[in-house]
Amino acid sequence: MLGIIRVLTHDDPNFVGEHGRLIEQQYGIASLSRCIADQPTGIFDAASEARAVPKIVALGRQLEQDGCKALFLSCAADPGLAALRQAVSIPVVSAGSAAASIAALLQRPVAVMGIGANAPAPFRNLLGEDILYARPQGVTNTTDLLTPEGREASLACADGLYRQGIEVIAFSCTGFSTIALAGAINRQLGKIAIDAVSAAGLFASQLAPN
Amino acid sequence: MLGIIRVLTHDDPNFVGEHGRLIEQQYGIASLSRCIADQPTGIFDAASEARAVPKIVALGRQLEQDGCKALFLSCAADPGLAALRQAVSIPVVSAGSAAASIAALLQRPVAVMGIGANAPAPFRNLLGEDILYARPQGVTNTTDLLTPEGREASLACADGLYRQGIEVIAFSCTGFSTIALAGAINRQLGKIAIDAVSAAGLFASQLAPN
């Protein structure tokens, strides 16, 4: 059982279980998803991250006690990852470093695509401080991605990066997982995109397969 | 500490530690490499694999008892991987499924390159029974790779696959790690090759970072 930590507060179990469903579809891994408390707007700045980290650590401990064999911190910024790894005895994979580390392995021209102002820390750490970063036009939150315009803008943003000579795009937003953008890029543009939830699922599939 | 299981018997500590050195260079992970006993010619058929599996399991248990936090089964055929995972409580990554699973994630036209008669089981399981497989001309064992001719034949083999439209090559032989072929392919051909030792190191770097 994979314990999935969602770094926001949400009432809808369908929303909360989204990343777990994607990992189950792709890798056949069962999971248990839980949210941190009292942060309906999630993590969006240093103060909200500081409030979240102790909750992330406590939730990870709880998931371990409840029998999870590995944890997935489902956020591309890896908030509190080092503290969480210290706090539990099971493997912890996080969306940001999972996607960024696979992109780094490929050693080809790479860019990061997300919806924030710039590439989150794990991408800058693993791919270089000056890593090329882009966000789709008109998209500032994950809800924007769910519209036809948001999806179109995301595909156009990726296409623009590939036309510049980029060969690999790593996603720094799990909202692209919800709209299955990596698959669309593969089919429609014939290019490589690394989905952050799929990347984390890959690590879970190899290192905590039971 | 990463415990590395070499699936052959060898006296030279420099040879035995080769994969550990590559992982330390690339990911800064310390390791302890040990060989299985009484198999100087390694695993080359079903009978030699059957003899090796109980030794692989016993060696994995010993490395866990000696304090290793994760294990790397350094063979592209993943011999005894399921039994080893059952036998220990720490994560186990293996060269074959590590490389093959990353290649599968990329969802682009892929081939496997090795030195045996065909693609080992983990590559066929993860990339399809009919996965395209090639081996460099004149290369039948890892010693052949260490000559200038072997290196040239390996690069030519890869080049031929890319010219057929293959975009990603997964290595099913750790001998290509010793000659740093993935880096040569990247620099000289501008293409993606997934080195099996690097792939395993990537998993270890994310899930057993201490």
Interface residues (C-beta under 8 A of the other chain):
Chain A: A70 R85 P91 V92 V93 S97 A98 S101 I102 L105 L106 Q107 R108 E167 A182 G183 N186 G190 I192 I194 S198 A199 L202 F203 S205 Q206 L207 A208 P209 N210
Chain B: A70 R85 P91 V92 V93 S97 A98 S101 I102 L105 L106 Q107 R108 E167 A182 G183 N186 G190 I192 I194 S198 A199 L202 F203 S205 Q206 L207 A208 P209 N210
